[in-house]
Amino acid sequence: MSCSCDSGKLQPFESGLAQLVNAASSVQETEVVELQDALGRVLARNVLSTLAVPPADNSAMDGYAVSYKDLAEGKVFQISQRVAAGHQATAFTQGTAVRLFTGSEIPEGADTVIMQEEARLEGEGVRFVGKPCKGDHIRRAGQDISIGDQVIMQGTVLAPQHLGVLASVGVADVSVYRRLRVAVLNTGDELVMLGMPCPQGKIYNSNFFTLSGLLSRLGCDVWTPGIVKDTPEATQQALAKAAGKADLILSSGGVSVGEEDHVKSAVEALGSLSLWRLAIKPGKPLAFGEVKGTPFIGLPGNPSAVLVTFLMLARPYLLKMQGARNLQPRQYQVHAGFDRTKAISRKEFLRVTVTNEDGKLFAAPAHSQSSGVLSSAVMADGLLVVPEQTPVTKGDLLDFIPFAELGAV
């Protein structure tokens, strides 16, 4: 089926991204995994706490628990008991002090903790200096989490801090959406896999390792048929095989207009395309459609274009498929650290380094911005967004997306 978008006009980046995200269907299958195996997985159900954290009032520091009404200048308190963290206190004796440590349970009847730096031992007793306030240095039961609180929301991509919070309320395993399986197709007779000789005219297949790394960061399983030869027959065969094995087919190369670019026509022969060519730099020849009912995203072949288009377009699509709630990275405004009088017609994502100059952040291009130069991404801190038809003057405020926000570090 021919592409309804087959025209000379480039589709704006925003509408192309919206089309991709709106077309993504979230997986419904779930599995239960142990908490230690849940890092990076997408939570499939809300988690409500059955515990309070902390479970009882406890001391925020080493010191002594007293009843505030017993405090009087110069008074020496008898030390009635010593309570270490993890041990239960006995009944509190009014008018005495209880030796505590950080995390120790507060005995019922005591209502104030005085830090040990403000305590002076005198024989078998203790005298306090300073002027404490009632309730000082006590962490109340449920201060962090109360029983019935929603701890983590469905659709959250679980980070280490989420695992810590879940463990604090006694959750040993969680329900997560199953992993996606993504077929990665690299096309081009010029490509050679690592470990093989690389004769003149050939290049090593770097795109596969970029994509497999990015997909692994997203928790996807990767399948590949290997390098696909530049023939219509081989391209169709690889696409048909991938359609039967994966939730998404992701290709690099072959979607432009060259005589040896066979991916676009092969996809149209086996399925359909609904998006082709975006007003984005790098990455204009991007394609989206389906092959035998399996979603297909065709990325450009140039290494930096592969990186940028995956991060800005394929990544949110995959997050939506995984059931994640937050699809877009946070952006921050920084100052342009360069001038460029020429405005281009496509939205541009520059690989930039960010420096601090007198308290202001400035971004400048890292090395060459050619779509074939991947080393600039290694030198860069993230992507600077330059809107279409926009000249740049040093000091202009522009949106910056750190690689850390994109899972690319």
LUMBA-446049 format. One record per residue (C-alpha): residue in one letter; x, y, z. Coordinates in pm, whole numbers, padded with zeros to 5 digits, always signed. Each point is the difference from the previous one (the first is absolute). Layout:
BEGIN
AXYZ/...
% end
This chain:
BEGIN
M+00000+00000+00000/S+00149+00335-00098/C+00057+00264+00260/S-00272+00262+00026/C+00271+00238+00119/D+00202-00040-00322/S+00040+00366-00087/G+00281+00245-00019/K-00108+00175+00319/L+00173-00087+00327/Q-00228-00066+00296/P+00070+00218+00307/F+00179-00177+00284/E-00279+00065+00251/S-00276-00152-00211/G+00220-00295-00092/L+00075-00067+00367/A-00369+00029+00088/Q-00089-00243-00278/L+00251-00254+00130/V-00107+00023+00363/N-00371-00009-00080/A+00050-00313-00208/A+00188-00189+00272/S-00196-00272+00181/S+00113-00094+00349/V+00063-00366+00071/Q-00251-00160+00236/E+00190-00309+00111/T+00158+00021+00344/E+00228-00208+00217/V+00101+00001+00365/V+00369+00050+00072/E+00200+00018+00320/L+00081+00354+00107/Q+00373-00044-00060/D-00078-00082-00366/A-00244+00288-00054/L+00245+00282-00082/G-00101+00171-00324/R-00327-00192-00031/V-00336+00174-00034/L-00237-00047+00293/A-00329-00157-00108/R-00206+00068+00314/N-00019+00275+00260/V+00171-00096+00325/L-00177+00095+00325/S+00182-00021+00331/T-00115-00240+00269/L+00258+00145+00242/A+00087+00334+00151/V+00353+00130-00055/P+00141+00046+00254/P-00218-00247+00192/A+00041+00186+00331/D+00125+00334+00129/N+00379-00015+00001/S+00300+00217+00072/A+00156+00203-00281/M+00339-00001+00174/D+00202-00129+00291/G-00115+00157+00325/Y-00248-00026+00285/A-00379-00021+00009/V-00183+00194+00270/S-00342+00138+00078/Y+00011+00368-00087/K-00190+00101+00311/D+00278-00149+00216/L+00267+00231-00139/A+00136+00255+00244/E+00323+00197-00008/G+00284-00187+00168/K-00207-00311+00074/V+00189-00330+00001/F-00203-00287-00147/Q+00038-00362+00099/I+00066-00218-00310/S-00275-00258+00036/Q+00071-00216-00308/R+00208-00033-00315/V-00181-00076-00328/A+00202-00094-00307/A-00150+00009-00349/G-00195-00316-00067/H-00081-00063+00369/Q-00330+00068+00172/A-00015+00254+00280/T-00150-00084+00338/A-00247+00224+00181/F+00121+00357+00040/T+00061+00127+00351/Q-00113+00361+00034/G+00279+00237+00104/T+00280-00217-00144/A+00195+00003-00326/V+00034-00289-00244/R+00327-00048-00187/L-00080-00030-00373/F+00180-00039-00331/T-00099+00094-00354/G-00299-00214-00091/S-00078-00102+00360/E-00369-00030+00084/I-00135+00282+00220/P-00147-00137+00326/E-00367+00084+00047/G-00019+00303+00229/A+00318+00166-00127/D-00058+00280-00250/T+00334+00172-00061/V+00351-00111-00096/I+00303+00199+00107/M+00310-00061-00208/Q+00302-00143+00178/E+00203+00312-00082/E-00227+00187+00241/A+00033-00260+00277/R+00248+00001+00290/L+00048-00321+00200/E+00011+00053+00374/G+00064-00319+00195/E-00284-00241-00077/G-00215+00276-00145/V-00008+00253-00281/R-00055+00376-00013/F-00103+00190-00313/V+00111+00335-00138/G-00174+00207-00263/K-00370+00064-00050/P-00174-00283-00186/C-00350+00030-00142/K-00268-00255+00071/G+00012-00279-00259/D+00357+00071-00111/H+00183-00272-00196/I-00286-00250-00011/R-00096-00168-00327/R-00369-00079+00029/A-00158-00331-00098/G-00121+00021-00359/Q+00200+00318-00062/D+00128-00148-00327/I-00285-00234-00099/S-00336-00068+00161/I-00201-00321-00022/G-00210+00012-00317/D+00221+00253-00180/Q+00061-00057-00370/V+00373-00062+00001/I+00078-00037-00371/M-00238+00061-00291/Q-00070-00239-00286/G+00206+00091-00306/T+00307+00103+00200/V+00334-00109-00141/L+00160-00138+00315/A+00320+00174+00106/P+00221-00092+00299/Q-00183+00243+00229/H-00332-00165-00088/L+00141-00338+00098/G+00114+00144+00332/V-00343+00144+00078/L-00173-00326-00097/A+00237-00195+00225/S-00073+00240+00287/V-00366-00105-00005/G+00082-00369-00025/V-00069-00056-00371/A+00208-00299-00109/D-00128-00034-00356/V-00188+00217-00248/S-00220-00037-00305/V+00166+00148-00310/Y-00079+00005-00369/R+00183-00261-00202/R+00314+00096-00188/L-00035+00113-00360/R+00181-00191-00271/V+00145+00229-00267/A+00140-00120-00330/V+00297+00211-00114/L+00073-00003-00373/N+00315+00160-00137/T+00010+00025-00377/G+00295+00070-00225/D+00254-00200-00200/E+00268+00230+00142/L-00053-00128+00356/V+00227-00249+00175/M-00058-00154+00343/L+00268+00018+00266/G+00254-00280-00008/M+00007-00012-00380/P+00259+00164-00226/C-00103+00345-00121/P+00130+00039-00357/Q+00009+00326-00191/G-00346+00134-00072/K-00151-00164+00308/I-00079+00136+00348/Y-00074-00167+00329/N-00364-00019+00102/S-00009+00255+00281/N-00374+00065-00024/F-00089-00344+00134/F+00199+00059+00317/T-00144+00349+00048/L-00353-00132-00038/S+00046-00317+00203/G+00150+00209+00281/L-00287+00248-00005/L-00256-00281-00009/S+00170-00181+00287/R-00016+00321+00205/L-00376-00007-00060/G-00020-00362+00115/C-00079-00141-00346/D+00113-00336-00134/V+00181+00035-00333/W-00019-00239-00296/T+00187+00049-00328/P+00026-00196-00325/G+00346+00145-00053/I+00095+00243-00275/V-00260+00009-00276/K+00132+00009-00355/D-00096+00290-00226/T-00250-00189-00216/P-00380+00020-00006/E-00028-00375+00057/A+00232-00012+00302/T-00166+00305+00152/Q-00350-00144-00034/Q+00111-00335+00141/A+00163+00164+00303/L-00303+00219+00067/A-00243-00292-00028/K+00209-00209+00240/A+00029+00287+00245/A-00377+00057-00006/G-00053-00348+00136/K+00250+00037+00282/A-00037+00349+00145/D-00233+00261+00147/L+00175+00269-00205/I+00230+00001-00301/L+00270+00263+00015/S+00224+00052-00302/S+00289+00231-00077/G+00070+00100-00358/G-00187-00070-00320/V-00287+00246+00048/S+00138+00283-00211/V-00037+00051-00375/G+00317-00167-00132/E-00006-00283-00254/E+00132-00239+00265/D-00249+00108+00268/H-00245-00290-00003/V-00158+00011+00346/K-00275+00250-00080/S-00124-00192-00305/A+00030-00333+00184/V-00212+00127+00288/E-00263+00126-00244/A+00001-00339-00176/L-00058-00190+00325/G-00207+00256+00189/S-00034+00377-00006/L+00167+00328+00091/S-00186+00285+00166/L+00296+00232+00060/W+00307+00075-00206/R+00246+00289+00021/L-00007+00251+00283/A+00121+00359+00024/I+00277-00096+00245/K+00377+00025-00011/P+00164-00244+00016/G-00244-00269-00107/K-00225+00118-00282/P-00062-00344-00161/L-00196-00153+00287/A-00279-00249-00073/F-00284-00149+00204/G-00250-00267-00092/E-00066-00372+00038/V+00121-00328-00146/K-00254-00283+00011/G-00163+00176+00296/T+00324+00058+00194/P+00091+00366+00057/F+00304+00123-00193/I+00225+00301+00059/G+00264+00068-00262/L+00286+00217+00120/P+00257+00166-00227/G+00332-00171-00060/N+00244+00268+00116/P+00124-00072+00355/S-00089+00330+00168/A-00335+00009-00179/V-00069-00348+00140/L+00076+00119+00353/V-00204+00320-00020/T-00307-00149-00170/F-00006-00294+00240/L+00019+00226+00305/M-00254+00253-00120/L-00247-00224-00187/A+00048-00375+00050/R+00062+00027+00375/P-00337+00162+00090/Y-00172-00251-00229/L+00165-00289+00184/L-00077+00150+00341/K-00368+00021-00098/M+00011-00365-00114/Q+00153-00095+00335/G-00285+00162+00192/A+00207+00289+00135/R-00177+00322+00106/N+00276+00253-00060/L+00106-00007-00364/Q+00187+00325-00047/P+00328+00108+00158/R+00024+00314+00209/Q+00153+00296-00178/Y+00193+00289+00149/Q+00077+00340-00143/V+00363+00091-00052/H+00174+00281-00184/A+00138-00050-00348/G+00378+00018+00009/F+00033+00071-00371/D-00131+00211-00287/R-00163-00133-00315/T-00160+00248-00235/K-00126-00263-00244/A-00345-00134+00088/I-00092-00347-00127/S-00343-00132-00092/R+00011-00303+00232/K-00005-00031+00379/E+00357-00078+00100/F+00138-00204+00287/L+00362+00098+00056/R+00240-00216+00201/V+00138+00254+00247/T+00222+00040+00302/V-00121+00219+00286/T+00229+00225+00203/N-00059+00231+00294/E+00105+00360-00059/D-00054+00227+00299/G-00302-00195+00116/K-00161-00031-00344/L-00008-00319-00206/F+00116+00028-00360/A-00028-00272-00265/A+00230-00029-00299/P+00022-00260-00279/A+00225-00293+00084/H+00230-00070-00295/S-00161-00053-00342/Q-00380-00003-00033/S+00008-00215-00313/S-00255-00282+00021/G+00281-00243-00077/V+00212+00106+00299/L-00089-00195+00315/S+00302+00105+00207/S-00164+00339+00063/A-00265-00182+00206/V+00275-00148+00218/M+00136+00348+00068/A-00344+00152+00057/D-00214+00043+00313/G-00330-00011-00186/L-00208+00148-00280/L-00069+00369-00059/V-00329+00067-00180/V+00011+00271-00267/P-00347+00069-00145/E-00042+00012-00374/Q+00055+00336-00175/T+00187+00130+00306/P+00338+00175-00014/V+00208-00028+00319/T+00176+00282+00183/K+00232-00068+00293/G-00199+00036+00320/D-00334-00109-00148/L-00199-00234+00224/L-00062-00340-00158/D-00133-00334+00125/F+00262-00254+00105/I-00062-00373+00057/P+00273-00174+00203/F+00097-00347-00116/A-00072-00110+00358/E-00369+00083-00059/L+00003-00221-00310/G+00167-00303+00155/A+00299+00056-00228/V+00271+00015+00266/
% end
